[in-house]
Amino acid sequence: MLTERVAALFDTLELQAQRGLDETARLRGRLAVLEAENQRLRDTLEQREAALAQAAAVPQAVPRSAAERGYPLPRRAEPEAPLPAEPEAPVAESASPPGNDTTAVSSEPAFSHAADKGQAENSQTNSLPDDEPPTPQALLDQWYRRYTDTFFKGHTRPLKVGVHEDLVAREPWPDKLVRRALACYVHLPRYLKAVRVGAERVDLDGQPAGVVTEGEARHAHKQLESLQAQQRQREAASKRNPESRKNARLDNKLSELLAKHGRH
């Protein structure tokens, strides 16, 4: 019984091996056909390239002239007889009427006015700032110099409610930049201390513009306490960390230099 199974297994293996050999032979034949086709295509391509190179090397024939080809030449046109001279028109008819001179003279001022208007528009366009916008702090430094009755570095006065709209109307800078520069000023501790009940507000011209209400003073006081708390936290952290203390000293020196530069 075992012998029959082994014999059947050998027969199966032999059959599979024979099938594998047949498939290998078939694939080899197919490979030979493909190689022959590939070689034929290569030969054809080489022949075409050689023909193209030979055609490019042969100079093109220069076209011959009409005389060389035996074509009849065109006849030359005979000179035409001169036309009889027409009588000259009277000078009075060719001259412009007096009314046209008046129109030409009157049009010159209009043209000059239009040219002056165009130059004025160009000068107005060129007067707009075409350089890069300043930083918020740099813009605030400009306000210190330009609005001396509104922005102060020492004794500070509260600003008019809505002064942001006035600045946007006067300044040529974007709304966002004006807001950031104004925030640099109104969040200073000395400004928040100046916002007291009954304190007089000023506009961009330094004129009175209302007084500080109790709610506004309370809000400014809360902001001042928050800033002072943050300052105390930074000082405590700098004491615990020598590197932070060094950075704090550098920040203070930088602030002093900026303030000194702003005064000059």
Beta strands, then each sheet from edge to edge (+ up, - down):
strand 1: 200-202
strand 2: 208-211
sheet 1: 1+ 2-
end
